[in-house]
Amino acid sequence: MRFILILTLFSQALFGQYFGQNKVQYNEFDWNFIVSPNFNVYYYGDNDDLAIFTSKVAEESLDQIGKHLRWRSQQPIKIIVYTSHNDFQQTNIVNVYMSEGIGGVTELYKNRIVIPFEGSYAQFKHVIHHELVHAIINDMVYGGNVQGVLSGRVLLQVPLWANEGLAEFLSVDWDTNTDMVLRDLAIEENLPEIDQLNYSILAYKGGQSVWKYITNKYGREKVGEVFQQMKRTQNAEKGFENALGIDFEKLTENWHDYLKKEYWGDINKREKLTDFSEKRTDRSKSKNFYNISPSFSPDGNTIAYFTDQSGYMDLILLNADSGEQKKRLIRGNNSPDFEELKWLQPGLSWSPNGKQIAFASKSGKEDSIIIVNVKNGKYKKIPIGLDGVFTTAWHPKDNKIVFIGHKDDSSDLYLIDLKTEKVTNLTNDVFSDFSPSWSLNGDKVFFSSDQSSYKNNTNISEINFSKKDIFMYDFNTESITQITDTDHDEAYPVASKDNTLFYTADYNGVYNIFKHDLITNEAYPITNVITGIQQIDVDRNGDKIIFAGYKERGWDLFLMNNPIEIEKKEVSPTVFYTTKDESEDFEDLRFVRNKPDISEEEDYSKYIFARSYKKFNNPDHIDPDQELTSADSLRSAGNYNPQKYKIEFSLDYVYTSASIDNLFGTTGLANIAWSDVMGDHQVRFASNLVMDLDNSDIVLSYGYLKNRTNYYGTLFQYANLFSLGYSIDTDYIGLLRDYGVGFFAQYPFSKFNRIDLGVTLRGISYEIKEIDYWTGQVETNYSENLQSFIPSVSWVYDNTTNTYTGPNDGLRQYLTFQFSPDIGDDSLAFKTVKFDIRKYFKINRNYSFATRLMLGRSFGENPEKFFLGGASQMTFYSDTQTEGRDDSGFYAERILDYESSTVLKDVYFTEYVFPVRGARYRERTGENVAVANFELRFPFINYVDVGFPARIKFGNIFGHLFLDVGAAWDDSEEFDDSALVRSKYNLTDPDASPIISTLGVGMKIFTPWALIRLDTAWDRYPDGDYSKPQYILSIGYDW
């Protein structure tokens, strides 16, 4: 099954794919790298300081991680640094699109860490540490590459909560945000079992909490022991049980008790959000996670905010008094101008007259400021020539906007004049700035920053970026004044009347709203909430505050009246806050020798026998003070000499596997893949080497992905031997060979649409051989050859979003034209055009309705045939009927038949059209085709825990209802004359038609190998009757 997944990606890279969004290479990166004792850090441009900062943080983090896991990596780890999220999204190191919210990734093929710098050094440091935990786990458990997993040698799957939770725990230990999430869970009595953490976003924060409990109770030494035991037993739960002495069920019980003791005492000390404010959005109805970035209109009657209630990040207008939605102004994430709405650092602001709203958006190559008309939704896009744009704030009286801009290795406060579109950097320093807002008269801007006492220091490696304070930029003096100087974080400052400033602060461990008198400099909290508050705004009169509050696993908007009149609230410190400075020292067990287990067989396949290097056979036993025999001067500490990147290929994987084909049966292939560090150059080779080269499958491909246009080239041969029957003394064998060369190019216009160009030159041969049983003599009694030269062009559009099983919202379509000119006696001349459009309607977060229409026509001297029918996924079992008669064959008419004179055309010059579930492949054929599909998709079973006869836990079972209708025909008279249809398909039904239709119900479940599907279908006969239930077992994702 793993082969199927790999080969699918392989073939898509070679020949393109009908659908799929694009990773656009807007820039050509000129890479350099520096080395340190344990890392190679790759970067581009003049960002040497950022690379050195990365290296120093990584070296420091590595020691802490290694101490916890009792592990030391023997190979230098590669870290690739992009200077913005927009650049990060262009990486070829991983195929997945790096959407907003993905702060970094660690892949397993080469154990490379890929991270963007997004303007905040504190966040960047966290991501380096987080991803490095994954890299060390990969090295420790999987050997630093995917080879052990693909070969089946490594069976352990580290649970997502254990992996991501440990990465969070070791990188930040504990913080206010995590404390908020777990306090909310505990107080709402909504605690999941540990196994359930894998099925939600709580894999991060929940897993972090589990590790905090384990280390508090058992000591930090247990972290390494747990992973050592997981690796030894190749089982996650057994590893925890061996190390802790309890199974997951008991661990869950103990963890829940720990959380209740930690947080239940807060119930009487703090207020619920609804105790002092009115809810303006309701996640309990919309079932979403984010309602954020609220902003009052100038008259205070309307609130603009971002929400993900549709699955996208949309801009919504809300009635401030009633909470009723007025309209959706912008739908994000589905068009080139609104690829992403910057929800991680959001900021909406209204024009002084209330007719327009400004916000930042990713718009193709770069970020832009969008000015949208509130009345009609028309907008203007203003491209900003920076690496990132965030958090806009419109001047209260003038056509000016301040915003946060990110360029190279710094994040600053910028001003744009909307009349001239001139952009000015106001702060221009190494520090990170956030959340700007104007004073009421527009002569000052308040913002949050990590400058503090480091204003005069420009060495980023010496600055502590962990604390944010409030600052003020004065346009009259062009100077910056620090407003707050505390030990806690302040953010989201908003000016109000009477020289009052409101902002949020995590004072005593909880984010609350503070009121700050700018004259007396007196500041105090006016809320004492159980969970936390972020992203506030005050109306022009200072009568109301709107804010985002966290409750029940998500963010809602709340409205608070008369904030200036609210007296000081007492905020007691949280348990976390009172203990956060306590140090937890523990033993470094990396160099403690363990007694060997003589029952385990020794493996010397990677043993180093050279006397001076034997110490590298076990990294746990290396003496940290022992000198290496031959030191690498380039890896000495503090030696950061930039080196130019050179293309060097290294192995991605070697993998031998089996696959199943519905026509030819099973086959095996050896797959080998190479690429360079950046993934710009990719080489793939696959072969099965059956008997000799003529009977073997061989594929060699190369992909060049460095620039905007992706180029692919491939040499291929596919050979298939199959039985055509036998007699008393003779066996009849068919041999098909398909060989040639193909070239393919993709040019993306944006993330959502592209043009594909390709050409294939191929030769095809078919031989029937007779083998005499008695003499062994082999004779060829039939041979046929075809050749073709097929150019093709396709236009593809795809703005869909996906769930676990396939698309659930948006539109995708393609239009393809291909032709084969007459190039000789052995060629086929035809032209084929195909159009496929699919529209997905998202009913809510879990339910969707999918529709599809596909049309095709082939014409010319030797037109192609369309084979209609069957499932669109690989089918293992099919129990079907034809005219009421049982017929479990995959095909309505046998293709590989001794008597057939059209084998080459039927195998290589046909177009399979599906799904029509319940019908067989080739149920209808013709030079024309039309098919429509309708499918309701829904969750069936979210989570199951079966106790008898054995303990079995599984989840994420999905269901669907479907209706498939299609027709294939050569002549339109087939629709009027059923005799033509009966003769064509050897049918007896007097109402036989080229139209077939089925309906049914199905379910799909994830397994470690693939998505398994079971469909039950009923054929609808021309007379209106239905067949008996027919069952189809297959693998694959939704169309």
LUMTIKOL-856948 format. One record per residue (C-alpha): residue number from 1; x, y, z. Coordinates in steps of 0.5 Angstrom, whole numbers, plus 500, padded with zeros to 3 digits. Layout:
N
num,xx,yy,zz
NUM,X,Y,Z
...
***
This chain:
1039
num,xx,yy,zz
1,500,500,500
2,506,505,501
3,508,503,494
4,501,506,492
5,502,512,495
6,509,514,493
7,508,512,486
8,502,516,486
9,506,522,488
10,511,520,483
11,507,519,477
12,504,526,478
13,511,529,478
14,512,526,472
15,506,527,468
16,502,532,472
17,495,532,475
18,489,534,473
19,487,538,480
20,491,540,485
21,493,547,488
22,500,550,486
23,507,552,489
24,509,558,486
25,516,559,485
26,516,567,485
27,523,568,487
28,530,565,485
29,534,564,492
30,541,564,492
31,543,560,498
32,549,560,502
33,551,556,509
34,555,556,515
35,557,551,519
36,557,550,527
37,559,544,531
38,552,540,530
39,549,544,524
40,549,547,517
41,545,553,517
42,542,555,510
43,540,562,508
44,540,567,502
45,541,574,501
46,545,578,506
47,542,575,512
48,548,572,515
49,546,575,522
50,540,571,522
51,544,565,520
52,549,566,526
53,543,567,531
54,539,561,528
55,546,557,529
56,547,559,536
57,540,558,538
58,540,551,535
59,547,549,539
60,544,551,546
61,537,548,544
62,541,541,542
63,544,540,549
64,538,541,553
65,534,536,548
66,539,531,548
67,540,531,556
68,532,530,556
69,532,524,551
70,539,522,553
71,541,522,546
72,547,525,541
73,546,526,534
74,552,523,530
75,550,527,524
76,550,535,523
77,543,537,522
78,541,541,516
79,537,548,518
80,534,552,512
81,532,559,514
82,527,563,510
83,526,570,511
84,519,570,511
85,513,566,510
86,512,568,503
87,518,565,501
88,517,559,506
89,511,557,502
90,516,557,496
91,520,551,499
92,521,545,495
93,524,541,501
94,517,538,502
95,511,538,497
96,505,540,502
97,503,548,502
98,506,551,508
99,499,555,510
100,499,561,515
101,500,558,522
102,505,553,520
103,511,556,523
104,516,550,521
105,517,543,519
106,522,537,520
107,521,532,514
108,524,525,515
109,527,524,508
110,533,527,510
111,531,530,517
112,532,537,515
113,529,543,519
114,525,548,514
115,523,555,518
116,521,562,516
117,523,568,520
118,517,572,521
119,519,578,524
120,519,576,532
121,525,573,534
122,522,570,541
123,517,566,536
124,523,564,531
125,527,562,537
126,521,558,540
127,520,555,533
128,528,553,532
129,527,549,539
130,521,546,537
131,523,543,530
132,529,541,533
133,526,536,538
134,522,533,532
135,529,532,528
136,532,529,535
137,526,524,535
138,527,522,528
139,534,521,529
140,533,517,535
141,527,513,533
142,528,513,526
143,535,513,524
144,534,520,521
145,531,518,515
146,525,515,512
147,528,508,510
148,527,504,517
149,519,506,516
150,519,504,509
151,522,498,510
152,518,496,516
153,524,495,520
154,521,501,525
155,514,499,527
156,514,505,532
157,509,510,531
158,510,516,536
159,503,519,538
160,502,526,535
161,501,528,542
162,507,525,545
163,511,528,539
164,508,535,538
165,507,536,546
166,514,534,548
167,516,539,542
168,512,545,546
169,514,543,553
170,522,543,551
171,521,549,547
172,517,553,552
173,516,549,558
174,510,552,560
175,507,559,558
176,501,563,559
177,497,561,553
178,498,554,554
179,496,555,562
180,490,558,559
181,488,553,554
182,489,547,560
183,485,552,565
184,479,552,560
185,479,545,559
186,479,543,567
187,474,548,569
188,469,546,563
189,470,539,565
190,472,538,558
191,478,534,559
192,480,528,553
193,483,522,554
194,490,521,552
195,489,517,546
196,484,522,544
197,489,528,544
198,491,525,537
199,485,527,534
200,485,535,535
201,489,541,536
202,490,539,543
203,496,534,541
204,500,541,542
205,497,544,548
206,494,537,551
207,501,533,550
208,505,539,553
209,501,538,559
210,502,531,559
211,509,532,559
212,509,537,564
213,505,532,569
214,510,526,568
215,516,531,569
216,513,534,575
217,511,527,578
218,517,522,576
219,522,527,574
220,525,530,567
221,529,523,567
222,523,520,565
223,523,523,558
224,529,520,556
225,527,513,559
226,520,513,556
227,523,514,549
228,528,509,550
229,523,504,552
230,518,506,546
231,524,505,541
232,526,498,545
233,519,495,545
234,517,499,538
235,510,500,541
236,508,507,544
237,503,505,550
238,508,499,552
239,514,504,552
240,510,509,557
241,508,503,561
242,515,500,562
243,518,507,564
244,512,509,568
245,509,503,571
246,502,505,568
247,498,504,562
248,495,510,558
249,488,509,562
250,491,510,568
251,496,515,566
252,489,519,563
253,486,518,570
254,492,521,574
255,493,527,569
256,486,529,570
257,486,529,577
258,493,533,577
259,489,538,572
260,483,539,577
261,488,540,583
262,491,545,579
263,486,549,576
264,479,548,580
265,481,553,585
266,481,559,580
267,473,558,580
268,472,562,586
269,478,567,585
270,476,569,578
271,470,571,573
272,467,568,567
273,467,572,561
274,460,573,561
275,460,575,568
276,462,582,566
277,461,582,558
278,456,580,553
279,457,575,548
280,457,578,541
281,459,571,537
282,457,564,539
283,462,558,537
284,457,553,540
285,452,554,534
286,458,556,529
287,462,550,531
288,469,554,529
289,475,556,533
290,477,563,531
291,472,570,532
292,478,575,532
293,481,582,531
294,474,586,532
295,474,593,530
296,469,598,531
297,466,603,526
298,467,610,527
299,460,611,529
300,460,605,534
301,454,601,531
302,458,596,527
303,464,591,529
304,468,588,523
305,472,582,525
306,475,575,522
307,472,569,523
308,473,561,521
309,466,559,521
310,466,557,514
311,472,554,514
312,476,560,511
313,478,566,515
314,473,571,512
315,471,578,514
316,464,579,517
317,460,585,519
318,456,585,526
319,451,589,529
320,454,591,535
321,448,592,539
322,444,585,537
323,450,581,535
324,447,579,528
325,451,578,522
326,450,584,517
327,454,581,511
328,460,577,509
329,465,582,506
330,471,578,504
331,471,571,503
332,479,569,504
333,483,563,502
334,480,562,495
335,482,567,491
336,489,570,489
337,488,577,492
338,486,574,499
339,490,567,499
340,491,569,507
341,488,574,511
342,494,574,516
343,490,572,522
344,496,570,526
345,497,578,527
346,491,581,525
347,489,588,525
348,482,591,522
349,481,598,521
350,476,603,519
351,477,609,515
352,475,616,518
353,468,616,514
354,466,609,516
355,466,607,508
356,472,603,508
357,476,598,512
358,483,596,511
359,487,590,512
360,493,586,510
361,493,580,506
362,497,575,502
363,496,577,495
364,500,572,490
365,508,574,491
366,507,579,496
367,503,582,502
368,498,588,500
369,494,592,504
370,487,591,502
371,482,597,502
372,475,594,501
373,468,598,500
374,463,597,506
375,457,598,502
376,459,594,495
377,465,590,497
378,469,592,491
379,476,593,493
380,483,596,492
381,490,592,493
382,496,596,495
383,502,592,494
384,507,593,499
385,514,591,497
386,516,588,504
387,517,581,506
388,511,581,510
389,505,586,512
390,501,585,518
391,496,589,523
392,493,596,519
393,491,602,523
394,488,607,519
395,489,615,522
396,483,617,525
397,482,624,521
398,487,623,515
399,488,618,509
400,494,615,512
401,495,608,515
402,500,605,520
403,502,598,520
404,507,592,522
405,512,591,516
406,517,585,516
407,523,586,511
408,529,581,512
409,531,580,519
410,527,585,522
411,520,587,524
412,518,595,524
413,513,600,524
414,511,603,518
415,507,609,515
416,503,609,508
417,500,615,505
418,494,613,501
419,494,619,497
420,502,618,494
421,502,610,497
422,509,612,500
423,512,608,505
424,516,610,511
425,519,606,516
426,518,609,523
427,522,605,528
428,528,602,523
429,531,597,528
430,532,590,530
431,527,589,535
432,520,586,533
433,514,591,533
434,506,589,534
435,499,591,534
436,499,599,533
437,494,604,534
438,493,611,533
439,492,616,539
440,485,620,538
441,488,626,535
442,493,622,530
443,499,625,532
444,502,619,536
445,502,611,535
446,502,606,541
447,505,599,539
448,508,593,543
449,515,592,542
450,520,587,545
451,525,593,545
452,525,594,553
453,532,596,556
454,536,593,549
455,535,600,545
456,542,601,544
457,544,594,543
458,544,591,535
459,547,584,537
460,541,580,536
461,544,574,539
462,545,578,546
463,538,581,546
464,533,577,550
465,526,578,546
466,522,574,551
467,518,580,554
468,514,586,550
469,512,593,553
470,508,598,550
471,511,604,547
472,509,611,543
473,511,614,537
474,511,621,537
475,510,624,530
476,512,631,532
477,518,629,535
478,519,623,531
479,521,620,538
480,519,613,541
481,517,613,549
482,517,607,553
483,510,607,556
484,510,600,560
485,516,597,564
486,514,591,567
487,516,583,568
488,509,581,564
489,507,582,557
490,503,588,554
491,500,588,547
492,494,591,543
493,494,598,546
494,488,602,544
495,487,610,546
496,481,612,549
497,478,619,552
498,481,622,558
499,488,620,556
500,487,613,558
501,490,607,554
502,487,600,554
503,491,594,553
504,492,587,555
505,497,584,560
506,499,577,562
507,499,580,569
508,500,574,575
509,499,569,569
510,492,571,566
511,491,576,560
512,487,581,562
513,485,588,560
514,489,594,563
515,487,601,564
516,493,606,564
517,493,613,565
518,498,617,561
519,498,623,565
520,499,619,572
521,502,613,569
522,498,609,574
523,496,602,571
524,491,597,573
525,487,591,571
526,479,592,570
527,478,585,569
528,479,578,572
529,478,573,567
530,479,565,568
531,481,564,561
532,484,570,557
533,483,576,553
534,486,578,547
535,485,583,541
536,481,589,544
537,478,595,541
538,475,601,544
539,469,605,541
540,470,613,539
541,466,615,545
542,470,610,550
543,463,607,552
544,465,600,550
545,470,595,549
546,470,589,544
547,475,584,545
548,476,576,543
549,476,572,549
550,478,564,550
551,472,560,552
552,471,552,551
553,477,551,546
554,476,557,542
555,475,565,541
556,469,569,541
557,467,576,541
558,465,580,548
559,462,587,549
560,464,590,555
561,460,597,557
562,463,603,560
563,470,601,561
564,473,608,564
565,468,607,570
566,471,600,572
567,475,600,578
568,481,596,579
569,480,588,580
570,485,584,584
571,488,579,580
572,491,573,584
573,497,569,581
574,496,563,578
575,500,556,580
576,504,557,574
577,506,564,575
578,508,563,583
579,512,557,580
580,515,559,574
581,522,561,576
582,523,555,580
583,529,551,576
584,528,544,575
585,535,540,575
586,536,533,573
587,541,528,572
588,545,528,565
589,544,520,563
590,547,521,556
591,554,518,558
592,551,513,563
593,553,506,561
594,547,501,561
595,548,494,562
596,547,490,555
597,541,486,554
598,544,479,552
599,538,477,549
600,538,481,543
601,541,480,537
602,547,484,536
603,547,488,529
604,554,490,526
605,551,492,519
606,553,499,521
607,559,498,526
608,565,502,525
609,571,498,527
610,577,503,526
611,580,504,533
612,580,511,533
613,573,512,531
614,570,506,535
615,567,511,540
616,562,513,535
617,558,506,535
618,554,509,541
619,553,516,541
620,551,515,549
621,558,513,551
622,562,519,547
623,566,522,552
624,564,530,551
625,571,532,553
626,575,527,549
627,578,530,543
628,576,528,536
629,582,524,532
630,581,529,526
631,578,536,528
632,574,539,523
633,576,546,523
634,570,549,520
635,565,546,525
636,569,549,531
637,565,554,535
638,565,561,533
639,567,560,526
640,561,562,521
641,565,563,515
642,559,563,509
643,560,558,504
644,556,558,497
645,551,553,496
646,553,547,491
647,548,542,488
648,550,535,491
649,545,529,491
650,543,525,496
651,539,519,497
652,532,520,499
653,529,513,500
654,530,506,497
655,524,502,497
656,522,495,495
657,514,494,495
658,508,491,491
659,502,494,488
660,495,492,485
661,493,493,478
662,486,492,477
663,488,490,470
664,494,486,470
665,494,484,477
666,500,485,482
667,507,487,481
668,513,489,485
669,518,495,484
670,524,497,487
671,524,505,488
672,530,510,489
673,530,517,489
674,535,522,490
675,535,530,491
676,539,536,493
677,538,539,499
678,533,544,497
679,529,539,493
680,530,543,487
681,533,538,483
682,529,531,484
683,531,524,481
684,527,518,481
685,528,511,479
686,524,505,479
687,524,498,476
688,522,491,477
689,527,487,473
690,523,481,471
691,527,476,467
692,530,481,462
693,530,488,460
694,525,487,455
695,520,484,460
696,521,489,466
697,518,496,468
698,523,501,468
699,522,509,469
700,527,514,470
701,525,521,471
702,528,528,473
703,524,534,476
704,527,541,475
705,523,546,480
706,528,552,482
707,524,557,478
708,517,559,477
709,516,554,471
710,517,547,473
711,520,542,468
712,520,534,468
713,523,529,463
714,522,522,464
715,524,515,460
716,520,509,461
717,518,502,459
718,512,498,462
719,512,491,460
720,506,486,462
721,506,479,461
722,499,476,462
723,495,469,461
724,491,469,455
725,489,461,456
726,491,455,455
727,490,448,451
728,492,441,453
729,499,442,450
730,500,449,449
731,500,456,454
732,498,462,451
733,502,468,453
734,501,476,452
735,506,481,452
736,505,488,452
737,511,493,452
738,510,501,452
739,516,505,452
740,518,512,450
741,520,519,453
742,516,524,456
743,517,532,457
744,512,536,461
745,512,543,464
746,507,547,469
747,507,554,469
748,502,557,475
749,499,564,474
750,497,563,482
751,496,558,487
752,490,557,484
753,490,556,477
754,496,554,472
755,497,551,465
756,500,545,463
757,504,543,457
758,506,536,455
759,509,532,450
760,510,524,449
761,513,520,444
762,512,513,445
763,512,506,442
764,507,500,444
765,508,493,442
766,503,487,443
767,505,480,442
768,502,473,443
769,507,467,444
770,505,460,444
771,509,455,449
772,509,448,448
773,508,444,454
774,512,438,452
775,518,441,448
776,518,448,451
777,519,451,444
778,516,459,444
779,513,461,438
780,510,468,436
781,504,467,433
782,501,475,433
783,505,481,433
784,502,489,433
785,506,495,434
786,503,502,435
787,507,509,435
788,505,516,437
789,507,523,438
790,502,526,443
791,502,534,445
792,497,536,450
793,495,542,454
794,491,543,460
795,488,549,464
796,487,548,471
797,483,551,476
798,483,549,484
799,481,553,490
800,478,548,494
801,479,546,501
802,480,539,504
803,478,535,510
804,481,528,511
805,478,525,506
806,478,530,500
807,475,536,498
808,469,539,502
809,469,546,499
810,470,551,493
811,471,549,485
812,476,545,481
813,476,545,474
814,480,543,468
815,480,543,460
816,484,539,456
817,486,538,449
818,491,533,446
819,492,530,439
820,496,525,436
821,498,526,429
822,499,521,423
823,506,520,423
824,506,513,419
825,503,507,418
826,503,504,425
827,500,511,428
828,493,513,430
829,491,520,429
830,486,523,434
831,484,529,437
832,481,529,444
833,478,534,449
834,475,533,456
835,472,538,461
836,471,537,468
837,468,541,473
838,467,540,481
839,463,544,485
840,463,543,493
841,458,546,498
842,460,546,505
843,454,545,509
844,458,546,516
845,465,544,518
846,463,537,518
847,458,536,512
848,459,538,505
849,455,536,498
850,459,535,492
851,457,535,485
852,461,534,478
853,460,534,471
854,465,531,466
855,464,531,458
856,469,528,453
857,469,527,446
858,474,524,441
859,474,525,434
860,479,524,428
861,481,518,424
862,482,513,430
863,478,517,435
864,480,514,443
865,474,511,446
866,471,513,453
867,470,507,458
868,465,509,463
869,463,505,469
870,467,503,476
871,470,506,482
872,475,512,481
873,479,508,487
874,483,502,486
875,478,496,487
876,480,490,491
877,473,487,491
878,466,488,487
879,460,484,487
880,455,487,481
881,450,485,477
882,448,486,470
883,441,486,468
884,439,482,474
885,444,477,473
886,450,476,478
887,457,478,475
888,463,480,480
889,468,481,474
890,471,488,474
891,470,489,467
892,464,489,463
893,468,486,457
894,474,483,458
895,480,487,455
896,486,482,455
897,483,477,450
898,486,472,446
899,481,474,440
900,481,481,441
901,484,485,435
902,484,492,439
903,488,490,445
904,493,496,444
905,488,501,443
906,483,499,449
907,489,499,454
908,493,505,452
909,489,509,448
910,482,510,452
911,480,514,457
912,477,511,463
913,471,515,466
914,468,514,473
915,466,514,478
916,459,510,477
917,459,505,483
918,456,499,482
919,457,499,474
920,463,495,472
921,469,498,468
922,467,499,461
923,460,498,462
924,459,503,457
925,464,505,451
926,464,511,446
927,467,516,443
928,463,521,447
929,462,521,454
930,458,525,460
931,457,523,467
932,455,527,473
933,456,525,480
934,452,528,487
935,455,526,494
936,453,528,501
937,459,527,505
938,459,527,513
939,462,524,519
940,460,517,521
941,463,515,527
942,468,520,531
943,471,515,536
944,470,508,538
945,473,504,544
946,471,497,544
947,472,493,550
948,470,486,548
949,473,481,546
950,479,485,545
951,481,493,547
952,480,496,540
953,481,504,539
954,479,507,533
955,476,514,530
956,475,518,524
957,470,514,520
958,466,518,515
959,460,516,511
960,457,518,504
961,451,518,500
962,452,518,492
963,448,518,486
964,452,517,479
965,449,518,472
966,453,517,466
967,453,516,458
968,458,514,453
969,456,513,446
970,459,513,439
971,452,515,435
972,447,520,438
973,442,515,435
974,443,510,441
975,439,514,445
976,433,513,441
977,434,506,438
978,435,501,444
979,437,495,439
980,443,499,437
981,445,498,445
982,443,491,445
983,447,489,440
984,453,493,442
985,453,490,449
986,450,484,448
987,444,486,452
988,437,483,452
989,433,489,456
990,428,492,451
991,429,499,454
992,437,498,454
993,440,505,454
994,447,508,453
995,445,512,460
996,447,508,466
997,445,510,473
998,447,508,480
999,446,510,488
1000,448,508,494
1001,451,509,501
1002,459,508,503
1003,463,509,509
1004,471,510,509
1005,476,509,515
1006,483,511,516
1007,488,505,517
1008,496,506,517
1009,496,504,510
1010,491,507,506
1011,484,510,506
1012,479,504,506
1013,472,505,503
1014,466,500,503
1015,461,502,498
1016,454,499,497
1017,451,501,491
1018,444,499,487
1019,443,500,479
1020,437,503,477
1021,434,499,471
1022,431,503,465
1023,424,500,467
1024,425,504,474
1025,427,498,478
1026,433,497,482
1027,438,491,483
1028,440,488,489
1029,445,491,493
1030,452,491,490
1031,459,491,495
1032,465,495,493
1033,471,495,497
1034,477,500,495
1035,482,504,497
1036,483,512,495
1037,480,519,497
1038,474,522,495
1039,474,525,488
***
